[in-house]
Amino acid sequence: EECATFPDWGEGPEESINRLEEQMWKDSADLSDLLICPSEWVAEGIRTLFPENSKKIQIVPYGCSIDYGGRVNQPISGRVLFAGGYALRKGLRYLAEAATQLKTDLPEVDIRIAGMLPPEVVNHPLCKDLNFLGKLSSDQMKKEFLSAECFALPSLSEGFAGVVAESIGAGCPVIVTPEAGAPILDGREGLLIPSRSSKALVSAIQRMVTDHEFRQHCATECLKQASMYSEKEWGKRLTEAIVSGLPSQKL
């Protein structure tokens, strides 16, 4: 729908490829004993598309492999980070609208975009108030997570965006949609907002960069939740899901 509505953003999968992928997913689901989903959002997609396989679902949130070496987020005022390479699916268009609206009252806001994006996006008139960083190295991404006031991912659909776990691991509060797949609570690690809403993004970013007490509360909660995203805990969740989800004769 987004690609059809905004063709000037240089994205758009072919319908024939979509049909092929859906058939491949159905065949795989039919053959599987267990369907491990990284989020409730993915599980809901399976229930909608392949209801006959709903009983095979086990939800196992991803973990994070980034090691910050004991460092925690020290925010630079006004910095907002976004990371991703699929502009429309990840809601960058709405973030671009929000950036322009924010410039009026909060000119210090610096919305930084990490990731390779096509020229149609980088040079789009709507994106004039975004700061495109291009593709960053692992160390450069760590620095961004450790210096942003918040991380924003207004995605329309994800499995479970790993960048959200990486942000939480740094102690950087997040602004995400339910479709981003991350198991966060509104007002704990950050803010949950509806997708396709630049207005909601403006309000959320304004709160994060002006309400320092709330922002610090979210940063503290992120660090409390960080252990859940460790590779060790991820492996534990995965093992438990397999043991509990597979028929005993197949273990």
ZAZA-846846 format. One record per residue: residue number from 1; x negated, y negated, z of N, C-alpha, C in turn. Coordinates in steps of 0.05 Angstrom, whole numbers. Layout:
# ZAZA-846846
{NUM; {X; Y; Z}; {X; Y; Z}; {X; Y; Z}}
...
END
This chain:
# ZAZA-846846
{1; {-17; 24; 0}; {0; 0; 0}; {-17; -25; 0}}
{2; {-38; -25; 16}; {-56; -48; 17}; {-70; -53; -9}}
{3; {-80; -31; -21}; {-94; -33; -46}; {-76; -44; -69}}
{4; {-51; -35; -68}; {-32; -44; -89}; {-25; -74; -84}}
{5; {-23; -82; -59}; {-15; -109; -52}; {-38; -129; -57}}
{6; {-63; -120; -52}; {-86; -137; -54}; {-107; -125; -73}}
{7; {-101; -124; -99}; {-120; -111; -118}; {-146; -126; -121}}
{8; {-146; -152; -113}; {-170; -168; -117}; {-192; -162; -96}}
{9; {-187; -142; -79}; {-207; -135; -59}; {-224; -111; -68}}
{10; {-221; -103; -93}; {-239; -83; -105}; {-238; -56; -93}}
{11; {-215; -48; -82}; {-212; -21; -71}; {-187; -8; -83}}
{12; {-186; 19; -80}; {-162; 32; -89}; {-167; 60; -99}}
{13; {-160; 81; -83}; {-163; 108; -92}; {-143; 116; -113}}
{14; {-150; 134; -131}; {-132; 143; -152}; {-111; 161; -140}}
{15; {-87; 159; -150}; {-65; 176; -139}; {-70; 205; -143}}
{16; {-83; 212; -166}; {-89; 241; -171}; {-108; 252; -150}}
{17; {-128; 235; -142}; {-146; 244; -121}; {-132; 247; -94}}
{18; {-113; 229; -88}; {-98; 232; -64}; {-82; 258; -63}}
{19; {-70; 265; -85}; {-54; 290; -86}; {-72; 314; -83}}
{20; {-96; 313; -95}; {-115; 335; -93}; {-124; 338; -64}}
{21; {-131; 316; -51}; {-140; 317; -23}; {-118; 328; -5}}
{22; {-93; 319; -9}; {-71; 329; 8}; {-67; 359; 5}}
{23; {-70; 369; -20}; {-67; 398; -24}; {-90; 413; -11}}
{24; {-114; 402; -12}; {-137; 414; 1}; {-134; 415; 31}}
{25; {-123; 394; 43}; {-118; 393; 71}; {-97; 414; 79}}
{26; {-76; 417; 63}; {-55; 436; 68}; {-66; 465; 67}}
{27; {-82; 470; 47}; {-94; 497; 45}; {-112; 503; 69}}
{28; {-128; 484; 77}; {-145; 487; 100}; {-130; 492; 126}}
{29; {-108; 476; 129}; {-92; 478; 153}; {-78; 506; 155}}
{30; {-69; 515; 131}; {-56; 542; 131}; {-75; 564; 138}}
{31; {-101; 562; 130}; {-120; 582; 135}; {-133; 582; 163}}
{32; {-129; 559; 176}; {-143; 556; 202}; {-127; 567; 226}}
{33; {-142; 576; 246}; {-130; 584; 271}; {-127; 561; 290}}
{34; {-144; 541; 286}; {-146; 518; 304}; {-151; 493; 288}}
{35; {-137; 471; 294}; {-140; 445; 281}; {-149; 425; 303}}
{36; {-175; 419; 303}; {-186; 401; 323}; {-185; 372; 312}}
{37; {-170; 355; 326}; {-166; 328; 318}; {-180; 309; 337}}
{38; {-193; 288; 327}; {-207; 269; 345}; {-188; 250; 359}}
{39; {-163; 248; 351}; {-145; 229; 364}; {-116; 237; 360}}
{40; {-99; 225; 376}; {-70; 229; 374}; {-60; 219; 347}}
{41; {-73; 198; 336}; {-65; 188; 310}; {-68; 209; 288}}
{42; {-90; 224; 289}; {-95; 245; 269}; {-75; 268; 273}}
{43; {-71; 275; 299}; {-52; 296; 305}; {-24; 290; 295}}
{44; {-16; 264; 298}; {10; 256; 288}; {12; 259; 258}}
{45; {-10; 253; 244}; {-11; 256; 215}; {-7; 285; 207}}
{46; {-19; 304; 221}; {-15; 332; 215}; {13; 341; 221}}
{47; {24; 331; 243}; {52; 339; 250}; {71; 329; 228}}
{48; {65; 306; 216}; {82; 294; 196}; {79; 309; 169}}
{49; {54; 314; 161}; {49; 326; 135}; {52; 356; 135}}
{50; {43; 369; 156}; {43; 398; 157}; {56; 408; 184}}
{51; {81; 403; 188}; {94; 410; 214}; {91; 439; 221}}
{52; {89; 456; 201}; {87; 485; 206}; {61; 492; 221}}
{53; {42; 474; 220}; {16; 479; 233}; {12; 464; 259}}
{54; {33; 452; 269}; {31; 434; 292}; {20; 448; 317}}
{55; {27; 474; 320}; {19; 489; 344}; {-11; 495; 345}}
{56; {-25; 490; 323}; {-54; 496; 321}; {-70; 472; 331}}
{57; {-58; 449; 337}; {-72; 424; 343}; {-85; 425; 371}}
{58; {-110; 416; 372}; {-124; 410; 397}; {-137; 383; 393}}
{59; {-133; 364; 411}; {-144; 337; 409}; {-170; 336; 425}}
{60; {-192; 329; 411}; {-218; 327; 423}; {-231; 300; 414}}
{61; {-230; 279; 431}; {-242; 254; 423}; {-272; 257; 419}}
{62; {-282; 242; 399}; {-311; 242; 393}; {-327; 230; 416}}
{63; {-353; 235; 414}; {-372; 223; 433}; {-389; 202; 418}}
{64; {-410; 193; 432}; {-428; 173; 421}; {-457; 182; 425}}
{65; {-473; 182; 404}; {-500; 191; 406}; {-520; 168; 410}}
{66; {-510; 143; 411}; {-528; 120; 414}; {-538; 119; 443}}
{67; {-564; 116; 446}; {-577; 113; 473}; {-586; 84; 475}}
{68; {-574; 69; 494}; {-582; 41; 497}; {-605; 38; 517}}
{69; {-616; 60; 526}; {-639; 58; 544}; {-635; 43; 569}}
{70; {-611; 44; 580}; {-605; 31; 605}; {-597; 2; 601}}
{71; {-598; -9; 577}; {-590; -36; 572}; {-560; -39; 571}}
{72; {-549; -61; 580}; {-520; -66; 578}; {-515; -92; 565}}
{73; {-491; -96; 555}; {-483; -119; 540}; {-488; -145; 555}}
{74; {-502; -164; 542}; {-506; -191; 552}; {-495; -210; 530}}
{75; {-470; -218; 532}; {-457; -231; 510}; {-467; -259; 503}}
{76; {-468; -264; 477}; {-473; -291; 467}; {-446; -304; 461}}
{77; {-441; -326; 473}; {-415; -339; 471}; {-404; -341; 443}}
{78; {-380; -331; 439}; {-366; -334; 413}; {-371; -312; 393}}
{79; {-389; -294; 399}; {-395; -272; 380}; {-374; -250; 380}}
{80; {-364; -244; 356}; {-345; -222; 353}; {-356; -204; 331}}
{81; {-358; -178; 337}; {-370; -160; 318}; {-349; -142; 305}}
{82; {-353; -137; 279}; {-337; -117; 264}; {-357; -100; 249}}
{83; {-352; -74; 246}; {-370; -56; 231}; {-353; -37; 214}}
{84; {-360; -35; 189}; {-346; -16; 171}; {-350; -23; 142}}
{85; {-345; -3; 125}; {-349; -6; 97}; {-325; -5; 79}}
{86; {-301; -2; 91}; {-276; -1; 75}; {-258; -24; 85}}
{87; {-260; -46; 71}; {-248; -71; 80}; {-218; -69; 86}}
{88; {-203; -60; 66}; {-174; -60; 69}; {-165; -40; 90}}
{89; {-175; -16; 89}; {-166; 4; 109}; {-173; -4; 137}}
{90; {-195; -17; 141}; {-204; -25; 167}; {-193; -52; 176}}
{91; {-176; -64; 160}; {-162; -89; 168}; {-179; -114; 166}}
{92; {-200; -114; 150}; {-217; -137; 149}; {-202; -162; 137}}
{93; {-183; -157; 120}; {-169; -180; 109}; {-155; -196; 131}}
{94; {-143; -182; 150}; {-129; -195; 172}; {-149; -209; 191}}
{95; {-173; -197; 194}; {-193; -210; 210}; {-203; -235; 197}}
{96; {-205; -235; 170}; {-213; -259; 155}; {-193; -282; 159}}
{97; {-167; -275; 158}; {-146; -295; 163}; {-149; -306; 191}}
{98; {-154; -288; 210}; {-156; -297; 238}; {-180; -315; 242}}
{99; {-203; -309; 228}; {-227; -325; 231}; {-221; -354; 223}}
{100; {-207; -358; 201}; {-201; -385; 191}; {-182; -399; 211}}
{101; {-163; -385; 222}; {-145; -397; 242}; {-160; -405; 267}}
{102; {-179; -388; 276}; {-194; -393; 300}; {-213; -417; 298}}
{103; {-222; -423; 274}; {-242; -444; 270}; {-231; -472; 280}}
{104; {-205; -475; 279}; {-194; -501; 286}; {-198; -507; 316}}
{105; {-191; -488; 333}; {-193; -492; 362}; {-218; -482; 375}}
{106; {-231; -462; 362}; {-255; -450; 373}; {-276; -448; 351}}
{107; {-288; -471; 343}; {-307; -471; 321}; {-332; -455; 328}}
{108; {-337; -449; 353}; {-361; -434; 360}; {-359; -404; 355}}
{109; {-335; -395; 349}; {-330; -366; 344}; {-346; -357; 319}}
{110; {-362; -336; 322}; {-379; -326; 301}; {-370; -296; 296}}
{111; {-354; -292; 276}; {-345; -265; 270}; {-364; -252; 250}}
{112; {-379; -232; 261}; {-401; -220; 247}; {-393; -193; 235}}
{113; {-398; -189; 209}; {-389; -166; 195}; {-413; -149; 187}}
{114; {-416; -125; 200}; {-438; -106; 194}; {-427; -85; 175}}
{115; {-443; -79; 154}; {-435; -58; 136}; {-437; -66; 107}}
{116; {-440; -47; 89}; {-442; -53; 61}; {-413; -56; 50}}
{117; {-408; -79; 38}; {-382; -85; 26}; {-386; -95; -2}}
{118; {-366; -91; -20}; {-369; -99; -48}; {-369; -130; -50}}
{119; {-381; -140; -72}; {-381; -169; -77}; {-353; -181; -77}}
{120; {-333; -166; -86}; {-306; -177; -87}; {-297; -185; -59}}
{121; {-306; -171; -39}; {-299; -176; -11}; {-316; -199; 0}}
{122; {-343; -196; -2}; {-361; -215; 9}; {-356; -243; -2}}
{123; {-350; -245; -28}; {-346; -271; -40}; {-317; -280; -42}}
{124; {-299; -265; -30}; {-271; -272; -31}; {-266; -298; -16}}
{125; {-250; -316; -27}; {-245; -342; -14}; {-233; -339; 14}}
{126; {-218; -317; 19}; {-206; -313; 45}; {-228; -307; 66}}
{127; {-251; -298; 57}; {-273; -290; 76}; {-293; -312; 81}}
{128; {-287; -336; 75}; {-306; -358; 77}; {-316; -363; 106}}
{129; {-300; -355; 126}; {-307; -360; 153}; {-318; -335; 167}}
{130; {-325; -314; 152}; {-337; -290; 163}; {-367; -292; 158}}
{131; {-382; -280; 176}; {-412; -279; 175}; {-420; -251; 167}}
{132; {-426; -247; 141}; {-433; -220; 132}; {-463; -214; 137}}
{133; {-468; -193; 151}; {-495; -185; 159}; {-507; -164; 140}}
{134; {-490; -151; 124}; {-500; -129; 107}; {-504; -103; 123}}
{135; {-517; -84; 111}; {-522; -59; 125}; {-544; -62; 145}}
{136; {-540; -53; 169}; {-559; -57; 191}; {-571; -30; 199}}
{137; {-596; -31; 209}; {-609; -7; 219}; {-597; 0; 246}}
{138; {-604; 23; 256}; {-593; 32; 282}; {-601; 12; 304}}
{139; {-626; 3; 304}; {-635; -16; 325}; {-621; -42; 322}}
{140; {-616; -51; 297}; {-602; -76; 293}; {-573; -74; 303}}
{141; {-560; -51; 299}; {-533; -47; 308}; {-532; -47; 339}}
{142; {-552; -35; 352}; {-553; -36; 381}; {-554; -64; 391}}
{143; {-570; -81; 378}; {-572; -109; 386}; {-546; -124; 383}}
{144; {-531; -117; 361}; {-505; -129; 357}; {-485; -121; 379}}
{145; {-484; -96; 386}; {-466; -86; 407}; {-474; -98; 434}}
{146; {-499; -103; 438}; {-509; -113; 464}; {-506; -143; 466}}
{147; {-499; -157; 445}; {-498; -186; 446}; {-470; -197; 439}}
{148; {-452; -181; 430}; {-425; -191; 423}; {-407; -194; 447}}
{149; {-390; -214; 446}; {-370; -218; 468}; {-349; -196; 466}}
{150; {-343; -187; 442}; {-324; -166; 438}; {-328; -153; 411}}
{151; {-318; -129; 407}; {-319; -115; 382}; {-290; -113; 372}}
{152; {-285; -120; 347}; {-258; -120; 336}; {-256; -101; 312}}
{153; {-237; -82; 314}; {-232; -64; 291}; {-202; -61; 288}}
{154; {-190; -79; 271}; {-161; -79; 267}; {-152; -59; 246}}
{155; {-162; -34; 248}; {-159; -14; 227}; {-130; -5; 223}}
{156; {-124; 2; 198}; {-98; 13; 191}; {-97; 43; 194}}
{157; {-121; 56; 193}; {-122; 85; 197}; {-150; 95; 200}}
{158; {-155; 110; 221}; {-181; 122; 227}; {-176; 150; 237}}
{159; {-197; 166; 238}; {-196; 191; 253}; {-200; 184; 282}}
{160; {-223; 175; 288}; {-230; 162; 313}; {-255; 146; 306}}
{161; {-253; 120; 305}; {-276; 104; 296}; {-299; 106; 317}}
{162; {-321; 118; 308}; {-344; 121; 326}; {-355; 95; 336}}
{163; {-352; 74; 320}; {-362; 48; 329}; {-349; 38; 354}}
{164; {-324; 46; 359}; {-310; 39; 383}; {-324; 51; 407}}
{165; {-331; 77; 405}; {-345; 91; 427}; {-372; 78; 431}}
{166; {-386; 70; 409}; {-412; 57; 411}; {-410; 30; 425}}
{167; {-389; 15; 420}; {-385; -10; 433}; {-379; -7; 463}}
{168; {-362; 12; 470}; {-356; 18; 498}; {-382; 27; 513}}
{169; {-398; 43; 499}; {-423; 52; 512}; {-442; 29; 519}}
{170; {-440; 7; 504}; {-457; -16; 509}; {-445; -34; 530}}
{171; {-420; -29; 538}; {-406; -47; 556}; {-394; -71; 543}}
{172; {-389; -68; 516}; {-377; -90; 500}; {-347; -85; 497}}
{173; {-329; -102; 507}; {-300; -98; 505}; {-292; -96; 476}}
{174; {-269; -82; 471}; {-260; -77; 444}; {-232; -89; 440}}
{175; {-227; -96; 415}; {-200; -103; 405}; {-193; -84; 383}}
{176; {-174; -67; 387}; {-168; -46; 367}; {-138; -42; 364}}
{177; {-131; -29; 342}; {-103; -21; 337}; {-100; 8; 347}}
{178; {-75; 17; 351}; {-70; 45; 358}; {-81; 63; 336}}
{179; {-80; 54; 311}; {-88; 70; 288}; {-119; 74; 287}}
{180; {-134; 60; 304}; {-163; 64; 305}; {-170; 90; 318}}
{181; {-151; 102; 332}; {-155; 129; 343}; {-168; 130; 370}}
{182; {-179; 108; 380}; {-194; 109; 405}; {-175; 112; 429}}
{183; {-182; 129; 449}; {-165; 133; 472}; {-169; 112; 493}}
{184; {-166; 87; 486}; {-169; 65; 506}; {-142; 56; 516}}
{185; {-142; 42; 538}; {-118; 31; 549}; {-118; 1; 547}}
{186; {-95; -10; 539}; {-93; -39; 537}; {-98; -52; 564}}
{187; {-117; -71; 564}; {-124; -84; 589}; {-146; -70; 605}}
{188; {-155; -47; 596}; {-177; -33; 610}; {-203; -38; 595}}
{189; {-208; -23; 573}; {-233; -28; 558}; {-230; -51; 539}}
{190; {-207; -62; 536}; {-202; -84; 518}; {-173; -88; 513}}
{191; {-166; -94; 488}; {-138; -100; 481}; {-130; -83; 457}}
{192; {-105; -73; 459}; {-92; -59; 437}; {-74; -79; 423}}
{193; {-76; -81; 397}; {-59; -99; 382}; {-46; -84; 358}}
{194; {-24; -95; 348}; {-12; -82; 324}; {-29; -86; 300}}
{195; {-28; -67; 281}; {-43; -70; 256}; {-29; -90; 238}}
{196; {-44; -99; 218}; {-34; -118; 198}; {-23; -144; 210}}
{197; {-37; -154; 231}; {-28; -179; 244}; {-51; -197; 250}}
{198; {-56; -217; 234}; {-77; -236; 240}; {-69; -253; 265}}
{199; {-44; -257; 269}; {-35; -272; 293}; {-43; -258; 318}}
{200; {-39; -231; 319}; {-47; -216; 343}; {-77; -216; 347}}
{201; {-92; -216; 325}; {-121; -218; 327}; {-130; -245; 338}}
{202; {-118; -266; 329}; {-124; -293; 339}; {-120; -294; 369}}
{203; {-97; -284; 378}; {-91; -285; 407}; {-111; -268; 423}}
{204; {-117; -244; 413}; {-135; -226; 427}; {-164; -238; 429}}
{205; {-174; -248; 406}; {-201; -259; 406}; {-202; -284; 424}}
{206; {-182; -301; 422}; {-181; -325; 440}; {-183; -317; 469}}
{207; {-168; -296; 476}; {-169; -288; 504}; {-196; -277; 512}}
{208; {-208; -262; 495}; {-235; -250; 501}; {-256; -271; 504}}
{209; {-256; -292; 488}; {-277; -312; 489}; {-272; -335; 507}}
{210; {-248; -337; 518}; {-242; -359; 536}; {-235; -351; 564}}
{211; {-224; -327; 568}; {-217; -317; 594}; {-241; -299; 604}}
{212; {-260; -312; 616}; {-285; -298; 623}; {-280; -276; 645}}
{213; {-262; -282; 663}; {-256; -262; 684}; {-245; -236; 672}}
{214; {-226; -239; 653}; {-214; -216; 640}; {-234; -202; 623}}
{215; {-250; -217; 609}; {-271; -205; 592}; {-291; -188; 609}}
{216; {-299; -199; 632}; {-317; -185; 649}; {-304; -159; 661}}
{217; {-279; -161; 667}; {-264; -138; 676}; {-265; -115; 655}}
{218; {-260; -122; 630}; {-260; -102; 609}; {-288; -91; 605}}
{219; {-309; -108; 607}; {-336; -99; 603}; {-344; -79; 625}}
{220; {-335; -85; 650}; {-340; -66; 672}; {-326; -40; 668}}
{221; {-301; -41; 658}; {-286; -16; 653}; {-299; 0; 631}}
{222; {-310; -14; 611}; {-323; 0; 589}; {-346; 17; 600}}
{223; {-362; 6; 617}; {-384; 20; 629}; {-375; 43; 646}}
{224; {-352; 40; 659}; {-341; 62; 675}; {-333; 85; 658}}
{225; {-323; 79; 634}; {-313; 99; 615}; {-335; 111; 597}}
{226; {-359; 99; 598}; {-380; 106; 579}; {-388; 135; 580}}
{227; {-389; 147; 605}; {-397; 175; 608}; {-379; 194; 593}}
{228; {-353; 186; 589}; {-335; 203; 575}; {-343; 207; 546}}
{229; {-358; 188; 535}; {-366; 189; 507}; {-394; 200; 503}}
{230; {-406; 210; 524}; {-433; 222; 522}; {-431; 248; 505}}
{231; {-454; 255; 493}; {-454; 280; 477}; {-449; 304; 494}}
{232; {-458; 303; 519}; {-453; 326; 538}; {-423; 330; 542}}
{233; {-409; 308; 549}; {-380; 310; 553}; {-365; 317; 528}}
{234; {-374; 307; 506}; {-362; 314; 480}; {-365; 344; 475}}
{235; {-388; 355; 479}; {-392; 383; 475}; {-375; 400; 494}}
{236; {-372; 391; 518}; {-355; 405; 538}; {-326; 405; 529}}
{237; {-316; 382; 519}; {-289; 381; 509}; {-285; 399; 486}}
{238; {-304; 400; 468}; {-302; 416; 444}; {-301; 446; 451}}
{239; {-319; 454; 469}; {-320; 482; 477}; {-294; 491; 490}}
{240; {-283; 474; 508}; {-258; 480; 521}; {-235; 482; 502}}
{241; {-235; 465; 481}; {-214; 466; 461}; {-215; 491; 445}}
{242; {-239; 500; 438}; {-242; 525; 422}; {-233; 549; 439}}
{243; {-243; 550; 464}; {-236; 573; 481}; {-207; 575; 487}}
{244; {-194; 552; 492}; {-165; 552; 498}; {-148; 554; 474}}
{245; {-158; 546; 450}; {-141; 545; 426}; {-142; 569; 408}}
{246; {-165; 584; 409}; {-167; 606; 391}; {-155; 632; 403}}
{247; {-144; 649; 387}; {-135; 675; 397}; {-158; 690; 410}}
{248; {-154; 704; 432}; {-176; 716; 447}; {-192; 736; 430}}
{249; {-179; 750; 412}; {-193; 770; 395}; {-212; 757; 376}}
{250; {-211; 730; 372}; {-229; 717; 353}; {-252; 702; 367}}
{251; {-253; 704; 394}; {-274; 691; 409}; {-299; 709; 410}}
END
